[in-house]
Amino acid sequence: DPPPGTTIVEEPGEVGVYRARWVFSEPIRQQPYEIALRFRDCRTGKLYQKPGLTPPELTVTYTVKPELCTNCPVCPAIQEFNIVCPAAREKKSASEKSEVTVSTSIVIENTAKDVTTTYQWTVSAGTIVGKQDGPEINLDLTGVSDAVKVNARAIVKAPGCPEVIRDDDCILPPLPQECSVFDSYRDIEFNDEKARLDNFAIFLHGEPSWTGYYVAYSGIGCFGDLFTDKRRDFRGNRSRQYLTITRGLGDFRLSNLMVGRTERDSYGVVLWACPANLRPPTERTEERVQRPLRNADCPAKNKTRKKKRN
């Protein structure tokens, strides 16, 4: 191997004769490096070397007897190997499996009918489903939201030849972030609501880039009383003050969204947590809003009710 700062030029010669010339830069030429010339027996794969060559001996000629190369195999080489990960992941519902397919492409030189290629796969998360030694895999990522690193190794074998191995990596992107319902409730007492707001504040403090949305709907309460827009707004502003003043959330971290009523609407509050630059759906026809509101808590029926509740 030549010392750093040199280049190798291979020169073709007559049959069985090979020449290698080392070209030294001037500073390297003056240093007492010793060069070892190395070559490999094509039949056995064994490596040989010829030591003791020093500058300024720049050209080395060595001869391999032609009869030694009789019936030498033409060994395969991997010219190109790439692993291909999907550019995006689709978010599934809780009842659906989240599976993706990762594939590879390979270009092999000097192929022969007895050349075999096998694959080894490793993943940083998830589970490989089914066959694991082929050019592609199915990866079960159910419950995995973060990015996943996938490594593929191609192993090419041929009789009489050393193994040829090539690795490549790709990154499966994380699931797209979206708004989610943190909590929802109906016309509960304010002391009970503060406990729900405490948990909301703790979550938002732990996610500094997220925004909280207090979405309130005017309508009919759990016990048949009407929560007008004015009454709804009073409760919403009270909750906002609790979150920003008592719980220390900055004004920019919280938005109040008030939604009007129809004759059959129910009063309720849905607490949304959203990544940066996203907003929750607020239309009453939106199923993602209707569902948490229908399932929201009502006060216990045996709880003593005040004559007038805010």
C-alpha positions as semicolon CSV with decimal commas, in nm:
position;residue;x (nm);y (nm);z (nm)
1;D;0,000;0,000;0,000
2;P;0,147;0,341;-0,092
3;P;0,193;0,603;0,178
4;P;-0,050;0,895;0,202
5;G;-0,015;1,152;-0,073
6;T;0,058;0,906;-0,354
7;T;-0,149;0,759;-0,635
8;I;-0,136;0,419;-0,804
9;V;-0,138;0,378;-1,181
10;E;-0,195;0,025;-1,312
11;E;-0,031;-0,046;-1,647
12;P;-0,142;-0,338;-1,868
13;G;0,136;-0,562;-1,993
14;E;0,170;-0,888;-2,181
15;V;-0,024;-1,194;-2,069
16;G;0,051;-1,278;-1,711
17;V;0,262;-0,964;-1,652
18;Y;0,129;-0,678;-1,443
19;R;0,289;-0,348;-1,357
20;A;0,203;-0,101;-1,085
21;R;0,358;0,244;-1,071
22;W;0,352;0,468;-0,766
23;V;0,362;0,841;-0,831
24;F;0,486;1,042;-0,532
25;S;0,436;1,406;-0,461
26;E;0,770;1,584;-0,405
27;P;0,748;1,610;-0,022
28;I;0,656;1,243;0,005
29;R;0,937;1,142;-0,232
30;Q;1,199;1,258;0,017
31;Q;1,065;1,056;0,310
32;P;1,193;0,705;0,391
33;Y;0,866;0,518;0,333
34;E;0,872;0,147;0,263
35;I;0,609;0,015;0,024
36;A;0,454;-0,331;0,031
37;L;0,314;-0,456;-0,300
38;R;0,007;-0,675;-0,239
39;F;-0,183;-0,905;-0,472
40;R;-0,447;-1,177;-0,430
41;D;-0,451;-1,532;-0,568
42;C;-0,772;-1,544;-0,773
43;R;-0,820;-1,915;-0,708
44;T;-0,788;-1,920;-0,328
45;G;-0,845;-1,557;-0,236
46;K;-0,516;-1,564;-0,040
47;L;-0,334;-1,231;-0,012
48;Y;0,041;-1,202;-0,087
49;Q;0,272;-0,906;-0,052
50;K;0,622;-0,804;-0,159
51;P;0,785;-0,573;0,096
52;G;1,102;-0,368;0,083
53;L;1,030;-0,120;-0,198
54;T;1,137;0,233;-0,113
55;P;1,139;0,566;-0,303
56;P;1,262;0,669;-0,549
57;E;1,188;0,326;-0,699
58;L;0,865;0,436;-0,860
59;T;0,785;0,150;-1,096
60;V;0,741;-0,210;-0,991
61;T;0,690;-0,498;-1,233
62;Y;0,581;-0,839;-1,113
63;T;0,497;-1,152;-1,312
64;V;0,227;-1,408;-1,251
65;K;0,282;-1,729;-1,445
66;P;-0,003;-1,780;-1,694
67;E;-0,050;-2,143;-1,591
68;L;-0,140;-2,030;-1,238
69;C;-0,441;-1,845;-1,375
70;T;-0,581;-2,138;-1,571
71;N;-0,950;-2,192;-1,487
72;C;-0,957;-1,900;-1,245
73;P;-1,319;-1,803;-1,180
74;V;-1,458;-1,470;-1,287
75;C;-1,569;-1,340;-0,952
76;P;-1,877;-1,119;-0,912
77;A;-1,864;-0,763;-0,786
78;I;-2,138;-0,535;-0,658
79;Q;-2,145;-0,227;-0,875
80;E;-2,441;-0,061;-0,705
81;F;-2,656;-0,137;-0,402
82;N;-2,931;0,086;-0,264
83;I;-3,205;0,053;-0,005
84;V;-3,531;0,235;-0,068
85;C;-3,752;0,358;0,217
86;P;-4,097;0,513;0,161
87;A;-4,084;0,892;0,167
88;A;-4,382;0,919;0,406
89;R;-4,580;0,710;0,652
90;E;-4,956;0,695;0,679
91;K;-5,116;0,722;1,020
92;K;-5,357;0,437;1,092
93;S;-5,639;0,407;1,337
94;A;-5,580;0,227;1,667
95;S;-5,748;-0,088;1,533
96;E;-5,538;-0,107;1,213
97;K;-5,189;-0,245;1,165
98;S;-4,926;-0,004;1,038
99;E;-4,708;-0,187;0,784
100;V;-4,458;-0,054;0,531
101;T;-4,247;-0,223;0,264
102;V;-3,875;-0,151;0,232
103;S;-3,696;-0,274;-0,080
104;T;-3,349;-0,280;-0,233
105;S;-3,194;-0,251;-0,578
106;I;-2,865;-0,416;-0,671
107;V;-2,641;-0,427;-0,979
108;I;-2,388;-0,714;-0,992
109;E;-2,100;-0,736;-1,236
110;N;-1,962;-1,066;-1,369
111;T;-2,271;-1,261;-1,281
112;A;-2,292;-1,634;-1,343
113;K;-2,566;-1,888;-1,304
114;D;-2,418;-2,013;-0,977
115;V;-2,397;-1,669;-0,814
116;T;-2,625;-1,636;-0,510
117;T;-2,735;-1,323;-0,327
118;T;-2,877;-1,321;0,025
119;Y;-2,980;-1,033;0,247
120;Q;-2,962;-0,949;0,615
121;W;-3,190;-0,683;0,767
122;T;-3,182;-0,491;1,093
123;V;-3,428;-0,227;1,213
124;S;-3,412;0,014;1,506
125;A;-3,782;-0,034;1,589
126;G;-4,079;-0,239;1,474
127;T;-4,098;-0,604;1,370
128;I;-4,004;-0,766;1,041
129;V;-4,298;-0,973;0,919
130;G;-4,238;-1,286;0,711
131;K;-3,926;-1,352;0,504
132;Q;-3,612;-1,174;0,621
133;D;-3,343;-1,283;0,372
134;G;-3,491;-1,147;0,050
135;P;-3,445;-0,816;-0,133
136;E;-3,744;-0,658;0,047
137;I;-3,918;-0,678;0,382
138;N;-4,255;-0,593;0,532
139;L;-4,214;-0,400;0,854
140;D;-4,485;-0,381;1,120
141;L;-4,464;-0,037;1,284
142;T;-4,783;-0,054;1,488
143;G;-4,737;0,170;1,790
144;V;-4,412;0,322;1,656
145;S;-4,437;0,696;1,589
146;D;-4,068;0,794;1,579
147;A;-3,827;0,767;1,285
148;V;-3,692;0,416;1,218
149;K;-3,347;0,330;1,083
150;V;-3,335;0,032;0,846
151;N;-3,011;-0,142;0,742
152;A;-2,979;-0,394;0,459
153;R;-2,672;-0,607;0,384
154;A;-2,631;-0,783;0,050
155;I;-2,402;-1,091;0,045
156;V;-2,297;-1,218;-0,298
157;K;-2,134;-1,561;-0,323
158;A;-1,984;-1,764;-0,606
159;P;-1,783;-2,090;-0,600
160;G;-1,409;-2,024;-0,561
161;C;-1,460;-1,654;-0,491
162;P;-1,454;-1,453;-0,171
163;E;-1,784;-1,315;-0,044
164;V;-1,877;-0,968;-0,163
165;I;-2,066;-0,766;0,096
166;R;-2,232;-0,426;0,069
167;D;-2,440;-0,236;0,327
168;D;-2,683;0,051;0,293
169;D;-2,914;0,239;0,531
170;C;-3,231;0,442;0,503
171;I;-3,453;0,627;0,749
172;L;-3,828;0,580;0,766
173;P;-3,972;0,919;0,863
174;P;-4,175;0,963;1,181
175;L;-4,552;0,966;1,165
176;P;-4,696;1,304;1,069
177;Q;-4,793;1,503;1,372
178;E;-5,152;1,609;1,411
179;C;-5,385;1,757;1,666
180;S;-5,529;1,520;1,922
181;V;-5,803;1,539;2,182
182;F;-5,642;1,562;2,525
183;D;-5,966;1,564;2,726
184;S;-6,336;1,642;2,695
185;Y;-6,613;1,702;2,947
186;R;-6,961;1,848;2,991
187;D;-7,092;2,096;3,249
188;I;-6,887;1,982;3,548
189;E;-6,821;2,196;3,857
190;F;-6,526;2,436;3,827
191;N;-6,326;2,259;4,101
192;D;-6,357;1,937;3,902
193;E;-6,268;2,121;3,581
194;K;-5,952;2,263;3,739
195;A;-5,822;1,909;3,793
196;R;-5,866;1,844;3,420
197;L;-5,700;2,175;3,334
198;D;-5,407;2,093;3,564
199;N;-5,330;1,782;3,359
200;F;-5,365;1,983;3,039
201;A;-5,117;2,243;3,164
202;I;-4,866;1,976;3,271
203;F;-4,876;1,826;2,921
204;L;-4,829;2,161;2,747
205;H;-4,539;2,256;2,974
206;G;-4,373;1,932;2,864
207;E;-4,425;2,013;2,493
208;P;-4,296;2,370;2,452
209;S;-4,369;2,389;2,077
210;W;-4,732;2,275;2,109
211;T;-5,042;2,491;2,148
212;G;-5,347;2,417;2,359
213;Y;-5,699;2,486;2,235
214;Y;-5,994;2,523;2,469
215;V;-6,290;2,456;2,241
216;A;-6,628;2,523;2,405
217;Y;-6,972;2,457;2,257
218;S;-7,288;2,631;2,377
219;G;-7,595;2,409;2,406
220;I;-7,796;2,195;2,645
221;G;-7,627;2,084;2,968
222;C;-7,636;1,740;3,124
223;F;-7,942;1,827;3,333
224;G;-8,135;2,012;3,066
225;D;-8,032;2,370;3,145
226;L;-7,923;2,594;2,858
227;F;-7,565;2,713;2,827
228;T;-7,600;3,024;2,612
229;D;-7,313;3,182;2,424
230;K;-7,269;3,431;2,708
231;R;-7,257;3,159;2,972
232;R;-7,023;2,950;2,757
233;D;-6,788;3,248;2,711
234;F;-6,784;3,318;3,085
235;R;-6,674;2,963;3,162
236;G;-6,418;2,971;2,880
237;N;-6,256;3,295;2,997
238;R;-6,248;3,166;3,354
239;S;-6,067;2,851;3,243
240;R;-5,824;3,053;3,034
241;Q;-5,733;3,272;3,330
242;Y;-5,674;2,963;3,540
243;L;-5,440;2,814;3,280
244;T;-5,243;3,132;3,207
245;I;-5,229;3,291;3,553
246;T;-5,251;3,004;3,801
247;R;-5,081;2,738;3,588
248;G;-4,833;2,973;3,418
249;L;-4,905;2,904;3,050
250;G;-4,811;3,194;2,824
251;D;-5,098;3,359;2,639
252;F;-4,950;3,246;2,305
253;R;-4,965;2,883;2,421
254;L;-5,343;2,877;2,456
255;S;-5,634;2,968;2,229
256;N;-6,002;2,978;2,315
257;L;-6,238;2,873;2,037
258;M;-6,611;2,921;2,094
259;V;-6,867;2,739;1,880
260;G;-7,240;2,829;1,856
261;R;-7,531;2,593;1,916
262;T;-7,823;2,439;1,736
263;E;-8,144;2,324;1,902
264;R;-8,015;1,973;1,969
265;D;-7,651;2,051;2,050
266;S;-7,497;1,965;2,384
267;Y;-7,283;2,199;2,588
268;G;-6,929;2,072;2,634
269;V;-6,558;2,143;2,628
270;V;-6,293;1,967;2,421
271;L;-5,925;2,027;2,507
272;W;-5,707;1,990;2,199
273;A;-5,327;1,969;2,187
274;C;-5,173;2,067;1,854
275;P;-4,818;2,076;1,712
276;A;-4,689;2,406;1,578
277;N;-4,884;2,556;1,286
278;L;-5,182;2,320;1,322
279;R;-5,534;2,392;1,443
280;P;-5,808;2,153;1,556
281;P;-6,129;2,102;1,359
282;T;-6,409;2,314;1,505
283;E;-6,706;2,246;1,278
284;R;-6,985;2,066;1,465
285;T;-7,034;1,832;1,169
286;E;-6,675;1,712;1,204
287;E;-6,680;1,358;1,344
288;R;-6,353;1,409;1,529
289;V;-6,524;1,678;1,737
290;Q;-6,861;1,510;1,781
291;R;-6,719;1,184;1,911
292;P;-6,526;1,316;2,214
293;L;-6,814;1,546;2,303
294;R;-7,067;1,261;2,299
295;N;-6,842;1,054;2,524
296;A;-6,755;1,341;2,759
297;D;-6,823;1,318;3,128
298;C;-7,134;1,454;3,293
299;P;-7,152;1,528;3,666
300;A;-7,274;1,241;3,880
301;K;-7,652;1,237;3,891
302;N;-7,663;1,203;4,269
303;K;-7,436;1,501;4,318
304;T;-7,603;1,793;4,496
305;R;-7,666;2,067;4,240
306;K;-7,669;2,433;4,313
307;K;-7,978;2,624;4,210
308;K;-7,770;2,826;3,966
309;R;-7,437;2,710;3,834
310;N;-7,189;2,902;3,622
